[in-house]
């Protein structure tokens, strides 16, 4: 399970994927989104009819399918392309990337190994193999491959990024930090490396974390991940107004992000002492994610602080229904019960016990 989780994380931050169309393939969405895809598809189809055994055309059509995130047809075309021209290193790398994207790690590894055999000097193939070994937690083998690639190209930024990830996985955050810094020195546009630098620095309470996250945001202004990480760092270091602004930016980018609404409510209640305003944010978080236990608890707390005691009890009860071990919600009910508030969930349990005797 950890391997799969780590793989998905690596895919999210290291693979550049073509997107921008409907995730369920061609034929969905508005006419404006469909027309460029259909035009490109018709064009390459016509060329394939004229030259059905030309590998590059199936490669071209696969890239067209990827513009609408249609992975199945893209994979079939890339497999056909490689079958027609098995010595083409770049097509093998693209096929491997597609397998990797579809979490077919073994197939991806086979393609990267084949590409590396065809061109032993190809650092991209070596680094892709190193990433596969990292996903499989073969850290020593991964590091050997990375170092091999860096001997061939000492400016390969992704090699330093992978070294940083290996050091992170093996518990050496100092060397991880150094490697990620080298990665951004070699490639100032390396968004994933800035995110990792921010995370390590934040864990060390280093003010540089804010700068790293800000750089990541400059590179990808619409990255919810970067805005959220920056917001959390600011929130944890007493910069509440700045943190709130980060969460507002997330709400603009993704109004359905329950976490941003929750964090906004928490700051309003605990730091700005605006229990009334926080209730709105917690309510929004609950509407987006009805099983958000802590949102129920904190809305209950805000209601308790605004003297809505029955409503507070109902929210605490819901939190306990979702998580029977939620100690803060149980303590909240204890407080309210001591003030004479009826706790329905406890009354129901009492009746059930009495009825069983």
N, C-alpha and C positions, 0 to 999 in steps of 0.2 A: 504493500500500500504506500509506504514511504517513497519507493521508487517511482510509482505512478504520479504521486503528488509532486515530487521534485521535477519529473519530466514535464508535467503541465506548467509548472512555474518557469522552467527553462524555456519552454515553447513560448510562453507569454512574453518573456522579456528579451529573448535572443533571436527569435525567428521573425523576419520581415515578411508579412503575408499580404497578399493582394486581397482587398475587400472593397466594399462600397456598393455591393448589389444585394439582392435578396438571398438570405442564407439557405432557402429551400430550393435554390437552383433557378435556371432560366424559366421564364414564363410567369414569374411572380412580380408584383410591384407595379408601379405606374408606367405609363407609356414612355415617359421621359427617361426612366431608368432602363427600360427594355431596349429601346431603339438602338443606342450605340452598341450594345451587346449583340443584337440580332444582325446589325450591319456588318460587324466584324466577323461574326460566325458565318454569315452567308458568303463573305469574301473568302475565308479560308476553306470553307466547304467546296467552293467552286474550284479552288486550286488543287484540293485533294482529288477531286474527280478527274482532273487533267493529269495529275501525277500521284497515283495512289500508293506508290512505293517510295515516296520521298520522306525520309524520317523527319526532317526539319518541319514539314507541314503539320505533322501530328503534335510536335512540340509547340508550334505556334497555336494550334487549336486548344491545347491544354492550357496555355497562358490566357487565352480568351475565356475559357470556362472558369478559370480562377478569378477573373474580374467580378464574377457573380457568385463566388464561393461555392461553385459546383464541383466538389471534390471527386466524386465518383467518376464522372466523364473525363475529368482532367487526368485522373490516375490511369484510366484505360488508354488514353491517348499517349501518355508518357511511357507506359509499358510498351505500347506499339512502336513508339519512336526508338526506344532503346533496343527492341528486338530487331528493328530494321538497320540500326547502326550501333552496334554494341561497343564500338571503340571510341564513341564520342564522350569525352570526359564530362563536359558541361551538362549534357543531357542526363548522364548518370547522376550527377550531383543534384540536378533538379528533381529527378525521380526520387532520389534519397530524401530530399527535403520534403517532398509530398508524403512519402511514407512516414517520415518523422512527424509531420504535422497531423497525420491520421493515427498517431500513436502505434505505428507498426515498427517497433524499434529494431527487431531482427532484420526485416526487409531493408530498412534504412541503412543499417550497418553493412549489409551485403553490397549495396550500391556504392557506399563511400569507400569500402575496401577495394571494390573493382576499379573505381576511379583512381584510387591511390596507386594501384598496380599499373594502371595504364600510364600514369604520369606521377612518378615518385616525387617530383619536385613541386607538386601542387599543394601548397600550404592550406588551401581551403578544404581539400579533401581530408588532410591530416587532422585539421582542427575539428571538422565535423565528426570524425572518428573519435577524437578525444572527448567531444561532448557526449557521444553515445556511451563511452566508458564511464564518464562522470555520472550519467543517469543511472548506469548499472552499479554505481558505487565501487567501481574498480579504480580507486583513486591513484594508485601507483602507476597503473597502465595509462591512465588519462594524463598524468603529469609527464610521463615519458613521451607521449605523443605531442603534447603541447611544446615541450622543450625541443623536440625534433623540428616542429614547425617553426619555432622562433629562431632556431639555428639557420633555417633557410631564409627567413624573413624576420629580422629583429624588430620591424615596425608593425607587425601584425597585431593590431589592437585587440582583436578577439582572443588571441592567445593569452594576453595578460588578463583579460576578463575571466577566461576559464581558470587560469591559475588562481585568481582571487576567489572564485567559487570553490575550487578544490580546498584552498586553505580555510575558507569558511566552514566547509563540511567537516574538515578534520580538526577544527577548533583553534586555529592560529589566526586570530583576527588582526593581529599586527601585520603579518605578511599579506593577509587578504587586503587590508587597507592599502598597503604599498602597491600591490598588483593592480588594484582598481585605479589608483592614481596614475600608474604608468599607462593603463588603458586609455584614460582620458587625455593624457599627454600625447599619445599617438593618434588619437581620434577625438577631437574636441566636440564631436557630435554624438558621442557614445552615451545615449540616454540611459541604457540599462546600468552602465558603470556608475553614472551619477546617482542613480537610485540606490545602488548598493553602498556607495560612499556615504550617502545620507543615512541609511539604516545603521551602518556601523558607528558613524559619528553620533547619531541620536542615542544609541545604546550607551555610548560613553559620555553623554551629556556635553558633547562638544558643540559649541555654537556654530561651527562650520557646517553642521547638518543643514541649517536653514539655507545657507549659500548653495550647497549641493542640490537641495530640492528646488530652489529657485532656478538654478541652471537647467535642471530637468524640465521644469515648467516652460522656460524660454524655448527649449527644444521642441516640446510637445505641449502647447498651451491647453489642449483639450484632454490632457491625461488626468483622469479622476484619481488614479493611483498617486501621482506626484502631488496633487493638491491635498489629498487626504493625508499623506505622510507628512507634508509640511504643516498642515493644520494640527495634527497630533503632537508634533514636536513643539510647536508654539504653545499649545494648550498645556502640555506637561512642563513647560518652562515659564509659566506665568504671563504669557503674551496673549491674553484672552481675546482682545478685540481683533488682533491680527488673525488668530485662529478662526474666529467667527467669519471673517472675510474669506478665508479659504473654504469654509463649509458653504458659504453663499455661492462661491464660484462653482462648487460641485453641484449645488442645486440648479444652477443655470445650465450646466452641462448635462446633468441627469437628475431631473426633478423627482425621480422614483428611487433615489438612493436613500434608503432608510437610515443608514449609519450617519449620514451628514445631518439629517434632521434630529437624530438622537443626540449627537454630540453638541449640536447647537442648543438643544433644550437643556442639556446638562450644564453647559457654561452659563446659560441665562439663570438657571436656578441656583447653582452652587457658587458662582463667582459674581454674578450681577444681582443676585437676590431678587430676581424677577420670576417668582413662582407662577404668576398669572400668565406671563408670556411663554414660559417654558411648557405649560400644558399644551399649547397649540403645537409646539414642535414635537412633543412626545406623541400627541394624537396623530400627527401626520406620519410619524414613524410606524405607529401601530397600524394605521390604515394601509400602509405599504407592506408591512410584514406583521400580520396578526399574531404570530408566535414569538414576537420580540419580547422575551420575558423581562429584561431590564427596563424596557420602555414602559411596560405596564407598571412595574414597581415604581419607577421614578415619577410617572404621572400620578400614581397614588400618593407619593410623597409630596408632590406639588399641591395636590388637592388637600392633603392633611394640613399643609402650611397655609392654605387659604380657607381653612375651616369648613371644607366640604367633606365631613368625616365619613358619611355613608358612602359617598363616591370613592373616597380613599380606600375604604374597606373592600369595596368591590374590585378595585384595581389590584390590591394586595392579594385578594383571593384568586384572581385570574393568574397572577404571577406564580402563586403556589400551585395552581392547577397545572400550569405549564411545566413548572419545576418544583416538585414537592420538597426539595432540599434547599429552597431559596431562603436562607437564614434571615436576610434583611426584611423580606416580605413577612415572614413569621413574626419577627420582632415588631413590625409595624402593626400587625393585627393585635399583638399583646398590648401595645400602647393604646390602641383604640378601644379594646375591650375593657381596659382599666378605666376608660372615660365613659363607659356605659354604652358604647356602640354595639349594636347587634352584629355578631359575626356569623353569617348564615352557614358558611362552610363548616364551622365548628358545631353549630346547633344541629346540623344535619348528621354529622358524625355521632353526636351524642344520642340522637334519636335512634340511629342505626344500632348503636351498642345496646341501648335499653331494650330495643325490640328483639335483640338476639338472646336476651336472658330468659 
